Amino acid sequence: MSSMMIHTLLDACEVVLYEQGEPRSSFWLASQVVEMKLWRASGAHVRGALCQHIAKHCETSRFVTLPDDEWGLRSWAAE
């Protein structure tokens, strides 16, 4: 997955979540995408992008919201 082309903030979040293998908060995701030099974003930007993607794509979104204000990958549910 780390060889995935990163064109958007959502791509960067997907890479980080995939590599971590567990749900994370939007603020943690933001810190990681910046630290890994994948994207420059704040926790609010990450949260907004994830919420917007889920609202637009519903069941086909690559992300899911989880308890404790965390985000995960929909593909984890299939595993």
Secondary structure by P-SEA (a helix, b strand, c coil): ccccccccaaaaaaaaaaaacccccaaaaaaaaaaaccccccaaaaaaaaaaaaaaccccccccccccbbbbbcccccc
